[in-house]
Amino acid sequence: MSSNTMISLRPENVITPPGTRAALDRLRGCCTTAVISGRSRDDVLSRLGVAVDYAVGNHGIDGLPGAERESAECVAVSQGWLAQLGPLRTDAVMDWDTIDDNPFFCPDPGMVAELEAYMDALRKSGDSVGARVNVIARGAPAGLGAPVYGKLDADLASAMMSINAAKGVEIGAGFGCVEQKGTEHRDEMTPEGFLSNHAGGILGGISSGQDILVSTAFKPTSSLRIPCRGLDVEGRQVEVVTKGRHDPCVGIRATPIVEAMMALVLMDHVLRHRGQVG
């Protein structure tokens, strides 16, 4: 096993496919250059005796066993949250410690009851709604990415858009920059650092060392029990009704996936950077 093996610990709510355990067993005693810790804090690495050089994930180095914490370099810590559910903005209050304590990944504990009531009414009506999920990566080093091919923001947008039901991606101010003037949008610098972060931590396709902020919009599912018009294979008008499972909002489930995508892209660029500059 080469020293540039990447291990990905899947989010806790994703079922590990058959054969994964056997694959991990083959890594026992090997040195790996990258670990994506995701939202998982189990002791798989500790049991396997895998050494860690770099770590990106929801818990960063704190999510690794003791021995790995001593040797690993934390590339970044990614944290996702539900920023909007339908018409309801959920991040006016940002309590980072409560995001994982509710089923909505909502950073405002005062909004949880309202979200529950909204979703209950939506479920009873048989309709669905979209969502906005944000993710921030803190501590990412400057210099990741490229000015044309391999732009960091392009790779992040590609990764987020590859998630099912994703329909839009914003980096930093995103579409909000349309209404901004250049004097507002530019991130001025002082000896103490940047004065703002409208660019979302990426300038010219390369990370600036600031927090990297990505926002992804997820569509409302169209598979509903409410009838709609459609066509059959012969082009005739029919009525379409979807029976069975009904998800009022698939975007809520995407929060740990968006986190994982952020971590995977950053780790990919870290390994590219190491291959280029040593």
N, C-alpha and C positions, 0 to 999 in steps of 0.2 A: 504493500500500500504506500503510495507516494505521500510526501509531506504536505502536499497542497490539497488534501481531501477536505471537502466541505460537508459538515453534518447539519441537517436542518431538523430541529425539534419542532414538530408540528403544534399548532394551537391546541389547547386542551379540549376544545369542543369538536375536534376533527378526529375521526376514527382512523387509527394507524392501520394501513393495509397489511394483509398477510405477507409474511416474509421479511418485514422490516426488522423484527427482532433478530433474525438470523443474519441479516446484513450488518446490523450494529455489532453483533458478536464478532464478526470478521474484522472489525476495527479495533478490537481489544489490543491495548498496548501501543497503538499507532499514534503518531503525532499529527494533529490536524491544524491547518492554518486558519480555519474559520469555523465558527459556530453561530448559527442563527438561533438564539434562545427563544424567540417568539414570546408567547405568554406562558410557556411551560417552565415550572420550577422544580421538576422532579430530579431525581439523582441518577439518571441514566448514565451520564458521563462518569460519575463517581464510581458506579458499579463496573463500567467498562474499562476504567483506567486510561481514558483518552486525555491527552494533553491538549491545551488550548492556547493558541497564540492571539487570536482576535475574537471579539464578541460584539454582536449587535443584537438588540432585542428590547422587549418591553422592560426587562429588569436589568439589562446591561450585565456588568460583572457580578452584581449582587444576585443574579439568577443562577450563578454557577456554583458548584461545590467549592469547598475551601481551598483545595490545592490549585484548582484552575483560577481562582480569584487572584492567587499570588503571582501567576505567570502571564495571565491574559492582559491584553491591551484592549480597553473598551473603546471601540471605534465610535459608537453612538448609542444613545438610548431612544428608542422609538415608542411613542405613546399615541394611541388613537382614541377618538371619542365621537359620539353622535352629536353633530353640531346643529342639525335641523331634522325634524320629523314632520313632513308635510308643511303646514304653515307655522309650526311651532319652533322657534329658535330655542336651543337648549343650552347654549354656552355663554349666556350673559354673566353667569357666575361660574368660575373655574375652580372647582375643588378636586385637584388631581387625585387625592387619596380615596375618593368615593366612586371613581369611574368603574372600577371592577366590582363594586358592591351592589350594583343593580343590573337587571337584565337588559337595560337599554344602553349601557355604557355611557350614561349621561353624567356630565361633570357637575351638574347643579342638582343636588339632592332634593331641593324644593320643587323641582319640576317633575319628579318621578310619578307622583300621584296623578298629575294632569296628563302625563303621557299614557299612563295605564287607562285612564278614563277615555281618552281619545282613541286609543287602539281598541278598547272594548266596543265602543260605539261603531267604529269602522268595521270591525269583525262582524258584528250583528247585521250591518247594512250589506255585507257581502262585497264591499268595494276594497280598494287598495290605495296606497299612497307612496310617494317617493321619499328619499332621505338624502342628507348630506353627511358624509363622514370625513372628518379631518384627522390628519396624523402629523405629528411633529417629531423631528429627530434632533436631539440636542447633543452637542459635542462632536459633530462630524468635522473632520479636519478640512482645512482649505486645500484646494488643488485637485479634488476628485472630479473627473469628467473630462471633456474636451471641447474645443471651440466650435467644431463642425460635426464630424462623425463621433458618435459616442457621447453626445451631450448628456449631462446628468439629468437635466430636467426632461429631455426627450425620453430617456430610458424610464424615468419615473412615470411619466404620462403613459408610456406604452404598457408598463406593468399594471398600472391602475385600470387602464381601459381593457385589459385582458380579463378582468374580473367580471363574472356574469352580472348583467343588468347595469353595468357602469355606462353612463351616457355623457359624462363630462368631467374634466379634470382642470383644476386651477393650481397654479404655483404662486405662493405669496399672495399679493393683492388680486391676482387672477383677472377676471373680467371687470373688477372694480377699477382697474387702471384706466379704463376707457373714459371715466369721468374725471380722472385726475389730470392736473397739469404737470409738466415736467418738473417744476419746482416742488411739487408735492410728492411725486412718485420717487424721485431720485433719493437714494439712501446716502446722505452726507456722512463724511468720516471726520473723526477727530483723533488725537493721540490716544484717547481712551477707547476708541472703537466706533462702530456705526451708530448713527443717531436714530435710525429706523430700519425696518426690514420688509419693505414693500416687495423686494425681489424674491422673498421667500428663501433666502440663504443660497441662491444660485445666481451668478452673474456671468453672462456669456457662455452658458453651458457648464460652468465650473463652480464647485462649491466655494463659498466665501469664508467659511468658518462660522457663520451665523447659524441659528436654528433653521432647519429645512422644513418648510410648511407646505403640505399638499392637501387639497380638498377634492373629494370625489363625489359626484352626484349619481345616485342610483334611481332608476326609473321605478314607477309603480308596476307591479306585475299585471299583465293583461289576462292571465288565466283566472277568470272570475265565474261565479255561478250566476251573475247577472247576464241575461241574454244580450248578444250583440250580433250584428249582421256579418256574414261572411260568404265565401264561395266554396262550392265543392270542386272536385277534380274536373268536372265537366263545365265549370264556369257558371253553374246555377246558384241563385241566391238561396242561402240557408241561414238558419239561426244557430249560433254557436253558444253552447253552455258548457263550462268546465266544472265537472263534479269531482268530489274527493277533497284532497288537501288544499287549503287556502291560506296563503301567507299575506296578511294585510300589508306588511312592509318587509321586503327582503333586505333592504339596506341596513337594518339593524344588525343582521347577522354578519355584515361585511366588516365590522370594526376590527376584529382580530386578523382578518384576511388583509386588510389595508396595511395594518401594522407589519405583517409578515412580508408583504410586497416591498414596503419601504426598506426593511432590514435586508432583504435579499439583494435589492438593487445596490444599496450602499456597500454591502460586502463584496459584490461583484466588482464594483469600482475600486474598492480597496485592494483587491487581488490584482486587478489590472495595473493599478498604480505601482504596486510592489514589483510587478513584472517589468515595468518600464524603468523605474528609477532605483530598484533594489531596496 
